[in-house]
Amino acid sequence: MLNQTVLALGKKRSTIREIFEYGNRRAAEVGRENIFDFSLGNPNVPAPDAVRQAILDIAGQDPVAVHGYTSAQGAPACRKAIADNLNVRFGTHYTADQLYLTVGAAASISICFKALTETPDDEFIVFAPFFPEYTVFIEQGAGAKCVIVPPQPKDFQIDFAALEERLNEHTKAVVINSPNNPCGVVYSDETIARLAGLLNSKSAEYGRPIYLISDEPYREIVYDGRPAPFIARAYPHTLVCYSYSKSLSLPGERIGYVLVPDVPGFDDLYAAICGAGRVLGYVCAPSLFQQVAARCAGETADLSVYAENRKLLFEGLIAMGYSCVKPDGAFYLFPRTLEPDDRAFCERAKKYDLLLVPGTDFGAPGHMRISYCVQTDTIRRALPLFEKLAAEYK
């Protein structure tokens, strides 16, 4: 009587959500302050003051204008304001008609998968470690195949030999996430240039473009004065998927966009994005937050606490003997676990009420994700527990 695939997905949440819910149950037993929940990437810094002011200003307007339906792809004025901001920041020439506003980056990327999929043989290539829901969006949402390039743990840049082995005539798009969830890597300019060159070459070989889907919710969270490359400038057939969840600390408001490249066949490509939004039910992103995003497109929350947390946690774990690639962006560490079985390691960590996510779920066994978008004091109090955990392996 029911779709068995979605029934199974509904009965078992993602591992991240399962650990988060475990933390809620445990907090009810021992107190929230005694749980060191590093599972969920839920920003802990307040939204900028401009967001609050924008909400107050907009809420005082005509209720229909504030809360009514907009065009399916978003209000034209909001799309124009966002395009204008991108042009100022990146020296581009985007227009309102290249943007499709969505309910967050998950909707953006799901729409792209659906729009590009023609047959069940179509393939989308992702690089491990990757956000686990990619496989759900590709396989169940779009009915295509998810092809995984194994991780390169020494630096988590792209393994181009492995990528080239997987590119073929069925490849519709390659998916990148930089800054990356879960390891925090930012792809270098050299990596992006090499990727663009390879995709140009393969597109010419197959007589059609291979798209690049750039999942960019962490674009503004970078460290050491190093900006994240704006991928669309390097490769013209790039679909940019963005969310304001992290830059404005608005994860629960679910507002983002797809930026559609102005390339040959643009009209059909944009129409397919609109059609995919219609099929998936992602039409007319929340009206109030369309306007908030438009007003605050040039703002960011105070993200400096993430740099402080990164330094404290990374240096602390390294001193204890953990091994980890230093993240360039986002707000995650992705250390190696102290035993090959990352699930067993994360289970053992629960003894100290340390809630960590196994790397297996991200396509990188033997690692764990630690989300450090928490209070700095939480990290300080957790470090002795990480040390006790490490001592068990010595």
C-alpha positions as CSV (number, residue, x, y, z in Angstrom):
1,M,0.0,0.0,0.0
2,L,3.0,2.3,0.5
3,N,6.2,3.2,-1.4
4,Q,8.7,0.9,0.3
5,T,11.7,3.1,-0.5
6,V,10.3,6.2,1.1
7,L,8.8,4.1,4.0
8,A,12.3,2.9,4.8
9,L,13.7,6.5,4.6
10,G,11.0,7.7,6.9
11,K,11.5,4.9,9.5
12,K,15.3,5.5,9.7
13,R,16.5,9.1,9.9
14,S,19.9,10.0,8.7
15,T,22.7,9.1,11.2
16,I,23.2,12.8,11.9
17,R,19.6,13.2,12.9
18,E,19.6,10.0,14.9
19,I,22.5,11.2,16.9
20,F,20.9,14.6,17.4
21,E,17.7,13.0,18.7
22,Y,19.8,10.7,21.0
23,G,21.3,13.9,22.4
24,N,17.9,15.3,23.1
25,R,16.9,12.2,25.0
26,R,20.2,12.1,26.9
27,A,19.9,15.8,27.8
28,A,16.5,15.1,29.4
29,E,18.3,12.7,31.6
30,V,21.5,14.5,32.6
31,G,20.9,18.1,31.6
32,R,21.7,19.9,28.3
33,E,24.9,21.4,29.7
34,N,26.3,17.9,30.2
35,I,25.9,16.8,26.6
36,F,28.6,17.6,24.1
37,D,26.6,17.5,20.9
38,F,28.8,18.0,17.9
39,S,26.4,16.3,15.5
40,L,24.3,18.9,13.7
41,G,25.7,21.8,11.6
42,N,23.3,24.3,13.3
43,P,24.8,27.8,13.4
44,N,25.1,29.1,17.0
45,V,25.8,32.8,16.2
46,P,22.9,35.2,16.0
47,A,21.7,36.6,12.7
48,P,23.0,40.1,11.9
49,D,21.0,43.0,13.3
50,A,20.1,43.9,9.7
51,V,18.0,40.7,9.5
52,R,15.9,41.7,12.5
53,Q,15.5,45.2,11.2
54,A,14.5,43.9,7.8
55,I,11.9,41.6,9.3
56,L,10.4,44.5,11.3
57,D,10.3,46.9,8.3
58,I,8.9,44.3,5.9
59,A,6.3,43.0,8.4
60,G,4.8,46.5,8.6
61,Q,3.9,46.5,4.9
62,D,0.8,45.4,3.2
63,P,0.1,41.8,4.5
64,V,-0.5,40.4,1.0
65,A,2.8,41.8,-0.2
66,V,4.5,40.3,2.9
67,H,2.9,36.9,3.1
68,G,1.2,36.3,-0.2
69,Y,2.4,34.1,-3.1
70,T,5.1,35.4,-5.4
71,S,6.1,34.2,-8.8
72,A,7.0,30.5,-8.7
73,Q,10.7,31.4,-9.2
74,G,10.6,34.2,-6.7
75,A,9.7,37.9,-6.7
76,P,11.4,39.7,-9.5
77,A,12.6,42.5,-7.3
78,C,14.2,40.1,-4.8
79,R,15.9,38.1,-7.6
80,K,17.3,41.4,-9.0
81,A,18.6,42.5,-5.6
82,I,20.4,39.2,-5.1
83,A,21.8,39.2,-8.7
84,D,23.0,42.8,-8.2
85,N,24.8,41.8,-5.0
86,L,26.6,38.9,-6.8
87,N,27.7,41.2,-9.6
88,V,29.2,43.7,-7.1
89,R,31.0,40.9,-5.2
90,F,32.3,38.8,-8.1
91,G,32.4,41.2,-11.1
92,T,29.8,39.2,-12.9
93,H,26.8,40.2,-15.0
94,Y,23.9,38.2,-13.8
95,T,20.3,39.2,-14.2
96,A,17.1,38.4,-12.1
97,D,16.0,36.0,-14.8
98,Q,19.0,33.7,-14.0
99,L,17.9,33.1,-10.4
100,Y,15.3,30.6,-9.0
101,L,14.7,31.2,-5.3
102,T,14.3,28.0,-3.2
103,V,13.6,26.7,0.2
104,G,17.3,26.3,1.1
105,A,20.2,24.6,-0.6
106,A,18.7,21.1,-0.3
107,A,15.9,22.2,-2.5
108,S,18.3,23.9,-4.9
109,I,20.4,20.9,-5.4
110,S,17.4,18.5,-5.6
111,I,16.0,20.7,-8.3
112,C,19.2,20.6,-10.3
113,F,19.4,16.8,-10.1
114,K,15.8,16.5,-11.2
115,A,16.1,19.0,-14.1
116,L,19.2,17.3,-15.6
117,T,18.1,13.7,-15.3
118,E,16.7,12.2,-18.5
119,T,17.0,8.4,-18.0
120,P,17.7,6.0,-15.1
121,D,21.2,5.5,-16.7
122,D,22.2,9.2,-16.0
123,E,25.0,9.6,-13.5
124,F,26.0,12.3,-11.1
125,I,29.6,12.2,-9.7
126,V,30.2,13.3,-6.1
127,F,33.5,13.5,-4.2
128,A,33.9,11.8,-0.9
129,P,33.6,13.0,1.8
130,F,30.2,14.4,0.8
131,F,26.9,15.4,2.4
132,P,25.0,12.0,2.9
133,E,21.7,13.3,1.5
134,Y,23.2,13.6,-2.0
135,T,22.6,9.9,-2.6
136,V,18.9,10.3,-1.5
137,F,18.4,13.4,-3.7
138,I,20.1,11.7,-6.7
139,E,18.8,8.2,-6.5
140,Q,15.3,8.5,-4.9
141,G,14.6,12.1,-5.8
142,A,15.8,12.2,-9.4
143,G,15.9,8.5,-10.3
144,A,19.5,8.6,-11.4
145,K,22.8,7.0,-10.3
146,C,25.2,8.4,-7.7
147,V,28.8,7.7,-8.6
148,I,31.3,8.3,-5.8
149,V,35.0,9.3,-6.2
150,P,36.9,8.0,-3.2
151,P,38.4,10.4,-0.7
152,Q,42.0,11.6,-0.9
153,P,42.6,11.8,2.9
154,K,46.0,13.5,2.8
155,D,44.4,16.8,1.7
156,F,40.8,16.0,0.5
157,Q,41.5,17.8,-2.8
158,I,40.2,16.0,-5.9
159,D,41.7,12.7,-6.9
160,F,41.7,13.4,-10.7
161,A,42.8,9.9,-11.8
162,A,39.8,8.4,-10.0
163,L,37.5,11.2,-11.4
164,E,38.6,10.6,-14.9
165,E,38.0,6.8,-14.6
166,R,34.4,7.6,-13.7
167,L,33.6,10.2,-16.3
168,N,31.7,8.7,-19.2
169,E,28.9,9.4,-21.7
170,H,26.3,8.9,-18.9
171,T,27.7,11.7,-16.7
172,K,25.2,14.5,-16.5
173,A,27.0,16.6,-13.8
174,V,29.8,16.6,-11.3
175,V,28.9,17.9,-7.8
176,I,31.3,19.9,-5.7
177,N,30.9,21.3,-2.2
178,S,33.6,23.9,-1.3
179,P,34.0,24.8,1.5
180,N,33.2,21.2,2.2
181,N,30.9,19.5,4.6
182,P,32.3,17.4,6.4
183,C,36.0,18.1,6.1
184,G,36.2,21.9,5.7
185,V,38.5,21.8,2.7
186,V,38.4,24.7,0.2
187,Y,39.3,23.6,-3.3
188,S,42.4,25.5,-4.5
189,D,42.4,27.7,-7.6
190,E,44.7,25.0,-9.2
191,T,42.1,22.3,-8.4
192,I,39.2,24.3,-9.8
193,A,41.2,25.2,-13.0
194,R,42.2,21.6,-13.5
195,L,38.6,20.4,-13.0
196,A,37.3,23.0,-15.4
197,G,39.8,21.9,-18.0
198,L,38.9,18.3,-17.7
199,L,35.1,19.0,-17.9
200,N,35.7,21.2,-21.0
201,S,37.6,18.4,-22.6
202,K,35.1,15.7,-21.8
203,S,32.2,17.9,-22.8
204,A,33.8,18.4,-26.2
205,E,34.4,14.6,-26.5
206,Y,30.8,13.7,-25.7
207,G,29.3,16.6,-27.8
208,R,27.3,18.0,-24.9
209,P,28.1,19.9,-21.7
210,I,28.8,18.1,-18.5
211,Y,27.4,20.4,-15.9
212,L,29.1,21.4,-12.6
213,I,26.8,21.7,-9.6
214,S,28.4,23.8,-7.0
215,D,26.8,23.4,-3.6
216,E,27.9,26.6,-1.7
217,P,26.1,27.2,1.6
218,Y,29.5,27.7,3.4
219,R,30.9,30.2,0.8
220,E,31.4,33.0,3.4
221,I,32.9,30.8,6.2
222,V,36.6,30.7,5.3
223,Y,39.7,31.3,7.4
224,D,43.2,32.8,7.3
225,G,42.2,35.5,4.9
226,R,41.7,33.0,2.1
227,P,38.6,33.5,0.0
228,A,36.7,30.6,-1.5
229,P,36.9,30.7,-5.3
230,F,33.7,31.6,-7.0
231,I,33.3,28.5,-9.1
232,A,31.0,29.8,-11.8
233,R,33.7,32.2,-13.0
234,A,36.0,29.2,-13.8
235,Y,33.5,27.0,-15.6
236,P,30.6,28.4,-17.6
237,H,28.3,25.4,-17.3
238,T,28.1,25.8,-13.5
239,L,24.8,25.7,-11.6
240,V,25.3,27.4,-8.2
241,C,23.2,26.2,-5.3
242,Y,23.2,28.5,-2.4
243,S,21.6,29.0,1.0
244,Y,21.5,31.9,3.5
245,S,21.4,29.3,6.4
246,K,25.0,29.7,7.3
247,S,26.0,33.2,6.2
248,L,23.0,34.9,7.9
249,S,22.5,32.2,10.5
250,L,19.0,31.4,9.3
251,P,18.9,27.6,8.9
252,G,15.3,27.2,10.0
253,E,14.0,29.8,7.5
254,R,15.0,27.8,4.4
255,I,15.9,30.4,1.9
256,G,18.3,30.0,-1.0
257,Y,18.6,29.9,-4.8
258,V,19.8,28.2,-7.9
259,L,21.9,30.4,-10.2
260,V,21.4,29.2,-13.8
261,P,24.3,30.0,-16.2
262,D,23.7,32.0,-19.3
263,V,25.0,29.4,-21.8
264,P,23.6,28.1,-25.1
265,G,20.3,26.5,-24.4
266,F,19.7,28.7,-21.4
267,D,15.9,29.1,-22.0
268,D,15.4,25.4,-21.9
269,L,17.8,24.9,-19.0
270,Y,16.0,27.6,-16.9
271,A,12.6,26.2,-17.9
272,A,13.8,22.7,-16.7
273,I,14.8,24.2,-13.4
274,C,11.3,25.8,-13.0
275,G,9.7,22.5,-14.1
276,A,11.7,20.5,-11.6
277,G,10.7,22.9,-8.9
278,R,7.1,22.4,-9.9
279,V,7.4,18.6,-9.8
280,L,9.1,18.6,-6.4
281,G,6.7,21.2,-5.0
282,Y,9.5,23.8,-4.5
283,V,7.6,26.8,-5.9
284,C,7.4,30.2,-4.3
285,A,10.0,30.2,-1.6
286,P,8.8,31.8,1.7
287,S,7.8,35.3,0.7
288,L,8.9,37.2,3.8
289,F,12.4,35.7,3.7
290,Q,12.7,36.3,0.0
291,Q,12.5,39.9,0.9
292,V,14.8,39.5,3.9
293,A,17.5,37.8,1.8
294,A,17.2,40.5,-0.8
295,R,17.6,43.3,1.8
296,C,20.5,41.5,3.5
297,A,22.3,39.9,0.6
298,G,25.5,41.8,1.4
299,E,25.4,41.0,5.1
300,T,26.9,38.2,7.1
301,A,26.6,37.1,10.7
302,D,29.6,37.6,13.0
303,L,31.4,34.4,12.0
304,S,34.6,35.1,14.0
305,V,33.6,32.6,16.7
306,Y,34.0,29.8,14.3
307,A,37.7,30.7,13.7
308,E,38.2,30.7,17.5
309,N,36.5,27.4,17.8
310,R,38.5,25.8,15.0
311,K,41.8,26.9,16.5
312,L,40.9,25.6,20.0
313,L,39.5,22.3,18.8
314,F,42.0,21.5,16.1
315,E,45.1,22.3,18.2
316,G,43.7,20.5,21.2
317,L,43.0,17.3,19.3
318,I,46.3,17.3,17.5
319,A,48.1,17.7,20.8
320,M,46.3,14.6,22.1
321,G,47.4,12.5,19.1
322,Y,44.4,12.7,16.8
323,S,45.2,13.2,13.1
324,C,43.2,15.7,11.1
325,V,43.5,17.8,7.9
326,K,43.2,21.5,9.1
327,P,39.9,22.9,7.6
328,D,40.1,26.0,5.5
329,G,36.4,26.8,5.8
330,A,32.9,25.7,7.0
331,F,32.6,24.7,10.7
332,Y,33.6,21.0,10.8
333,L,36.6,19.0,11.7
334,F,37.0,15.6,10.1
335,P,39.7,13.7,12.1
336,R,40.7,10.1,11.8
337,T,39.1,7.9,14.4
338,L,41.5,6.1,16.7
339,E,40.3,2.7,15.5
340,P,39.4,1.6,11.9
341,D,35.7,1.1,12.8
342,D,34.5,4.7,13.0
343,R,31.0,3.6,14.1
344,A,32.4,1.7,17.0
345,F,34.6,4.7,17.9
346,C,31.7,7.1,17.9
347,E,29.6,4.7,19.9
348,R,32.4,4.5,22.5
349,A,32.5,8.3,22.6
350,K,29.0,8.3,23.9
351,K,30.3,7.0,27.2
352,Y,31.7,10.6,27.7
353,D,28.5,12.1,26.2
354,L,30.6,13.2,23.1
355,L,28.2,13.0,20.2
356,L,30.2,12.6,17.0
357,V,29.1,11.5,13.4
358,P,30.9,8.5,11.8
359,G,32.8,9.3,8.6
360,T,31.3,6.2,6.9
361,D,28.1,8.2,6.3
362,F,30.1,10.7,4.3
363,G,31.8,8.1,2.2
364,A,35.1,8.2,4.2
365,P,35.3,5.4,6.7
366,G,37.8,5.7,9.5
367,H,36.9,9.4,10.2
368,M,34.5,11.3,12.3
369,R,32.7,14.7,11.8
370,I,32.8,17.2,14.6
371,S,30.6,20.2,14.1
372,Y,32.1,23.1,16.0
373,C,29.4,25.7,15.5
374,V,28.8,25.5,19.3
375,Q,29.6,27.7,22.3
376,T,33.3,28.0,22.8
377,D,32.9,27.0,26.4
378,T,31.4,23.7,25.2
379,I,34.6,22.9,23.3
380,R,36.8,23.9,26.3
381,R,34.8,21.5,28.6
382,A,34.8,18.7,26.0
383,L,38.5,18.7,25.4
384,P,39.3,16.7,28.6
385,L,36.7,14.2,27.5
386,F,38.4,13.8,24.1
387,E,41.6,13.2,26.0
388,K,40.1,10.5,28.2
389,L,38.7,8.8,25.1
390,A,42.1,8.9,23.4
391,A,43.7,7.4,26.5
392,E,41.6,4.3,26.1
393,Y,43.5,3.6,22.8
394,K,46.9,4.1,24.3
